[in-house]
């Protein structure tokens, strides 16, 4: 059964940050597609930039929403990105840099060089809107590697 990640990250509202978010969106598949294929555990991935109006304000803010379905548990999934050098770690770190400061944990370092795997997992889990995997529907039980083998025969 595939596991969900619905990563919601409210981003800074200045023009520079908005432009960086648009650039990340425009280059999403070019920059992470090969890395996602290399992981062998991601079923789907999509990115959206959205305008939302939080309950405590009348002003809409922009946020980035990353939605993926993956095999295995969250930490195994995230470790692939952190340790395999597939370029996705850098994308997540850039996303962390765009996040509104009030959504960051004040105990987390602001220097990306000090952002380690433990903080990476904490960041993703803390911004994941779908932590309850019992609420995730999957039409099939196969792993990505099983599906790939069944439909991509080699000669």
Secondary structure, 3 states (H helix, E strand, C coil): CCEEEEEEEEECCCHHHHHHHHHHHHCHHHHHHHHHHHHCCEEEEEEEEEEECCCCCCCCEEEEEEEEEECCCHHHHHHHHHHCCCCHHHHHHHHHHHECHHHCCCCCCCCHHHCCHHHHHHHHHHHECCCCHHHCCCCCCCCHHHHHHHHCCCC
